[in-house]
Amino acid sequence: MEEAAKGVANTALNLVVKTAITAITNEIGLILGVQEELFFIKEELEMMQAFLQAASTQKVKGVVVTTWIKQVQELAFDVEDCLQEASVHLMKKPWLPVMCSVKKRDNIARKIRVLKTRIEDVSKRNLRYKLIHTENGGHIYDESASTKSIANVEALLVGLDEPKRKLVELILKEDGETRSDISSRNGWSWKDHSCQRDDLSSVSEWDKIKDVLPMVNGSRIIVTTRLRPLAESISHPSDNIYEIKELSENDAFDLFFKAVYKTPNYRLVIEHTKKKDDPRDKSKCDMKYGTSSSEIIEQDSEVKKERITITKDMKIQADLIIESCGRLPLAIVTIGSYLATKPKTSVEWKTMHEQLSSELANNPNLGTVKNVLTSSYDGMPYHLKPCLLYLSVFHNHKEIRRSRIIRRWMADGYVMEGRKKTAEEVGKSNFYDIMGRNLIQPSQMDTIVNGDVKRCNIHDMMYELILAKAVDENIVSLLEDENLITMTDKVRHLVIAGGPCTGDNILERVKLSHMRSLSIFGEVGDYLRYPRMKLVRVLDLEGTLNLNDRDLRSIGKLRHLKYLGLRGTKITKLPDSLGKLSELETLDIRNTAVVRLPTGLTKLQKLSYLRAGSDDYFYHPTPMRDTFNRIDWDNQLNLGDNFVSCGVRLLTLLFCVIPILPCYILEKFEESKVDRFSGGVRAPQGIGELRSLKILGIIDIGRSKDLAKEIQNLTNLSKLAVTGFTRENGKTIAEVIDGLKHLKSLVLKAKDESGLGCCLDSISSPPKYLKSLKLHSPLGKLPNWISSLENLEKIHFKCTYLTGGIEVIEKLPNLKILYMLVNSFLAGVEELRFREGTFPMLEVMNLEELLTLESVSIEETALKRLEQLKISKCWSIKENGVSGLDFLVQLKEMEVVYKDTNLVKNIQEQLKKLPKNPVLRLIKI
């Protein structure tokens, strides 16, 4: 816990030192008459940073040290609050310091002097109690929790046949190379010319090992490590690494019941209680309908088996517990062994699943799992720990975008630019470092090439661990289902989950004025209390329910806001007050109904990340349209009743409708100027002034040439997505692309049939650093210059109606991902032929909804690195239309969405010839 506190405090100090420097630079101290105090505060906080780094190096521990570190952390936050408050009041306009009230300035100056006194006291406290020395201390090694074994588990081992086979295969390879494999041995052990070492933690430790162990012919060194990058750095060649995977669904289920019922051999009977006349949910045993039926699961063993009977509800709860354990053997065995001491009921198992987090924290019987997780956390460098703890703000902790994590780290000051790296590059490095330690996992929904992970998941138990630590360190406060979990009344990062709060006093008990970020999962309710949260830097409302345009009207009060996440909400318009957010760096309105950006957006000079529009059509009615849609016109205009009541109803309707009719007509007029089906948003004039923009899209250019020319001024763009352009301004778009020399990702979607072709044919100087190209409009023929893009890694075709083959791209040296989606080819293209030696680096290929395609032929040495292949809804492919699959020696998995069973049989026969036994997923429509 001390290491976590050091990391958090250091992060706070980093940010406040930067804020103090900004305050000094902007002469806030001079205006307030406290310039000397600010210099002292800055320099003293830098000394505290040095002390914290020394404490981390020496692994100084103790209750007193932890208390002092928390005092430093709280002090840093208070200093930053005060300086941010000063900047709000003094830096709004150039002339405002003269007009600012003397009373307010004196109050801020007095706070700064008080903080200076507090800093002096905290510094003296360190010296007085001799808490931290600056001398370099030796490295202290703690015994790893992974070396502590669980007794009597031999009978519980499952799913080891394949891992053992692969490990033996690695060890017996006749190449004389040093091995770095995953092994289950603990400590050092020797056998002939092999030795094993458990839980290697660093390259320096490895260097010490290999220096004292001479490598002779046939010798083997086998080590285990939790760090994938470390394994890659010491293993030569890299395929000498064996990575332990989670258990299969069946093996995990088997292990759980062995642990719960303390028997290695069993016969499981699952009882289903159902209504006599209910024909649904027919059992796997195909028994007749009645009050109960049973499903029998047996092990493949001839020994006598113990009969175990459970209910269907128990089976459901067992599945939930197993998934919460991530199918990790240690977690399953530990929790299963604990449940063995409890009544075997669905209620008991449900309680365990629902209270898993509190059980891990407080139940000594589950200490082994907690110790292993804590050991993984404790082994991290202290600068990474705050970044990991910050992930506790993602309450759903599944399918989290990497960009969302990094942009939030940046906005909240958890990563900053270094001497040679931007803040984003530092954040990306930290993300992969945490993933390399297996503390977060890549999403299984991602297509991962070259380790480029776009989304990640946090294991349930790891999330509960970091949430508990984050709450304990006063990083995060959680309001869930009207229960507020916090260790302080000064909320810094507030996470709200569940439904709207019915108790008005829950948030009144805490001080929201110190809040840095607000993350809401579920319904928004009345949580957006802007006057009380003026220091908020991150407002993340992604995917929230019931958020409407009115909820954002006062967002301009959040003058320090750097990150605004509204992705996937039902908003239709951004408020004009958005232009007051001068610190805003990230604006994410993807997959909303916003089709026009406000004029005030052009004032946001620090905006670097603007994501808008959608790949699919999203429609949410505007407020006025929604109001009109709610009126029951048939009932209101029904003249069948008596004349008096009809007249009264008609007059009432007119009085209600007439005041809002002009707004409705204006909305209709604005909508008429926007193509809602383009997938993009209209940008205001002046967007070319946002020189900090690095990511921009999807922008609906329309027929405008001026808007296209403005984009040409955004020379720092690395990602650009434009839509809606035509033949008339296609050449202008080409000129824009020619001028964007740093472009790495480009998405183009024209409005008419010739717009994209006109644009691509007019490009004379294609961006040489381009890595991703997505073309989503009729094109006919690919331009020749695409073959010159040596850095291109990903191509998407959709609705391009190509008239010929794909020879232009088949020799690209770094192309790794190729998607050819619906209507990529014209009706006359019936064959895709991959010639010898083509697509040498391609790893992923997706052929989807190519409705006229009849055959796919792969020649020898083509697609020699292909690992993933998907053929989906290509209904015209003939029975023997797919050939050459047996040449794909690197293929790992293939997915086929099909109608013709004979086609699948042909594919299966070819895949049987491959050495790596690729996984085949079949989906019949």
Phi, psi and omega in degrees: 000327179298320182295322177298317180298320179297317181295316179296314180298319180296320177299316178298319180293320177306313184291317184289327176297318177297318179296320179295320178297318178298317180297320179293316180299320181278004176061030175296321179299320179295318181298321183270351182078026182229032182298319179296320179297321180293320176299317180297314180300314180301310184292323180291322178292325175296324176294321178297323176300317179299319178298318180296320178295322176295320179297322179292318180297319183275355184053046179290131182228166177138155182297320182294318178298314179300318179298315180297318181296319178294325176296319177299315180300311181296321179296318179299316178300317182295320177298315180297317177306313183295317180291324177294319178298319179297318181294325178299316186277336187252344187245018180293313179225155181300330184265357188293325179305327179290323184276342184299141183297138179301322182298318181293317179296318179296323180295316179294318179299320179295321178297320181295320179294321176297319179296323177300317179296318179297320179296318177301317181296317181294320178297317180294329181296321178298316180289322184296317183265002179050051185288313187228128177259154183270352179291148179289131178256161179286160180282132182254124179261128176261148178294128182288143178293338181289347180275352180269117186267163175261130183287152172058047180252000183303322182288346184264357185293130178221159173064028184257354185298309182292314176303318180297319180299316182290323178294316179298320179299319179294315183295325185270002179301135185264062178234359175067013182273156176291137181260149170222087185246165175274124184230159180262008182281155179245143177066202179264142169208153185234146174204113186053241183256028178236151174218152183236142177224129184264141170061056173294138188241345183201161178294323180297323177295321178295319180300320179295323182292310186289336179291332183258357181243101180293134180270112176252166184301126179089354181283157182222136169245121182246123180234157170245149177205153175268357188253108180300314179301324179294317178300318181292329184282337184251352183263128179224115357285173187289342180281008174271017179257132172246120182259123181290128180259165174292159179293154172292165181302316181291317180295322179295318179297316179299313181297319181300313183286330174296321181287319183291317187260003174054044178217134180280341183229126183209162174237113189263130177240124180251118181271134177246119176265125182212167180286149184296324184261015180264111183278002183275169174058049179296134185287161180293338180277356177057042178278159180292155182294141179188199181287336178203156173219170183224150177240126186252128177243122183238151171275154177278081180208147181265358180285166181294134186245140177278133180278126178239125180246126177229163177272167178297323178297322177295321177299317180297315180293325177298316178300318180295318179295317181298317179293323177295331177279357180066020184057030178271126186304313183300316180294318181295315180297316183295312181289321177297320179295324177293317179294339178297336181270359184248164175301139181274082181225157179294328179295317180295318181289324177296319178299318178299315181296316184288332184248027185301321183295313180290327178295318179297324183285325192243344186268113182296337180291341179256018185297330182298313179298314181298320180296320180293315179297316180295323178298319178297320180291315183295334181283358181280151170299147188293336180287341179275335186299316177299324178297319178292314180299327180297334180296348177293347177288343180271088191296328178283336176043030176229142177052052180270127179291138178300319181297324179294317179298309185293318180296325177288319175304315181297314183295325183267004175081017180278341169226142179225161181293145177255195182293321184239002182233144172285165179300323180294321178293322176296316179298319179295320178297316179296320180302311182288332176294316178295319179292323179297339177268008177062025176274337169228157185238148175297147177292140178283349179274352183275148166267110188255119177233134181056030178071013182277098185264124181266332181223155179219163174238151173248124179305141184308312184289323176294321178298317180296325179294311183289330176295316179298317179292320181295321177293317181296327180271010179062026177276312187237141169241138186241125173248107183230122179050047176071010175253120181262120179251111181205153179256001183208159176274353176262095182283128179259307178234112184256128176246126181242125182229153179094200182278178180293149183280128179268340179272114186293340188266358185297310180280351177285343183279348182239161182265105179281351182292344179261001189291133178264325181216149176230123180237124182242129176239116184115221182273143183286321181058220179249034185282343183277083182257079189305317182299336183265358186228048187287344180263008182295133178255335182231123173237105185248103181246022184303127176073008181291155180265148173067014174285130179232173184300326181296329181295342185256001186302321186262018185294341179296348178285344181273073189294342181262004185297128178247337184227124177233109182251112181237014184304138173073014177263176184261020180291149180242348185207141174266142184287156177295334181293352177303330182294348178276351184275073188293342180265358187297129180248328184233126174231115183240106178237030178299146175057039170244180179265013177289125181240357180216131178274142182290155180299325181298345180301329184291352178274350187275081187291343180263000182294124181239347187222106181235108178248124182214176179072191182201155177284334179247169181277122177244133176224126170232133182297142175292163182305316180292315179298321179298319179297315180294324180294333182281344181284130178276085187296320182299317181288320183292328183261011178290115184262016182283342180281184180293156190298321184295312182294323177295319180296317179297317181295321180292318178296319178299317180297318180296318179297327180282323188276320186304317181298329183261356182299318178300320179296321180295317179295320178297317179298318179298320179295316179296320180295327182295337182271358184239134175272100183292342182268000181285337182085359182245180177238151177277133180259149181282160174296135182105002181294339178293350178279349182276073188290348180276352184298130175248330180232125183219124175161157002265126182256128177273104182288326185064216180266005186286132172267329181296317180297319178299317180294327178296322180298332180296338179284346183274072189288348180269002183297132173250338178226131180220133175228119180233151182214168172082358182282163185233183177298330183295322181243014179298321179293327177294320176299321179298319178297322177299312182297321178301326185274347183267089188284342182261009186293129178244340181221132183222128176237126182232131178216108183275164180270324181252178188287338184249358184297315183291318179297318178299319180294308185293323180291340183267356180285125182252335181228078184298146181296117188286343180266007184299130180249332184227131180227122178237122181242120189234039180211163176305134185227316180089295183222138179285137178290149184293333184295342179299329181293347180269356184278086187290340181264000184293125183246337187220133176228133174240126170248136176206125180057033181273341177051050179296137184270343182228199181282195184238039182297331183298329186253358189286346180252006180302127190285341184235013181291120184244335183231128179227117176248122173241102190256193189314130176057035174291334182237153177290164186302332183283347181276110186247349183226139170248119183240123179257105187283166182306132175077002182273158182049060188293336184248002185295130181246333183227130177223135182231118175248113189223127177057042171269087197289337180261358183289127182252335182209149174231115182242133182240121180269162182300139182075357172279149176051041189290346178250009184296127181248329182230130180226131178231129173237112189229126172058032173267079195292340184272356180296131184283170183305318178250030187284342180255120182223155177089009179297333181288354174272348185275075189291342180262002185297129180252324181209149179219140178236135180229123172256116196218169170240322185275114180295327180295326177299318180295319179300319178297316179296317180299319180297321180289320182292334179296338183276351184277144185287335187265005178047065184297149177285132178245117177257124183246129178232111182265132180258000000 
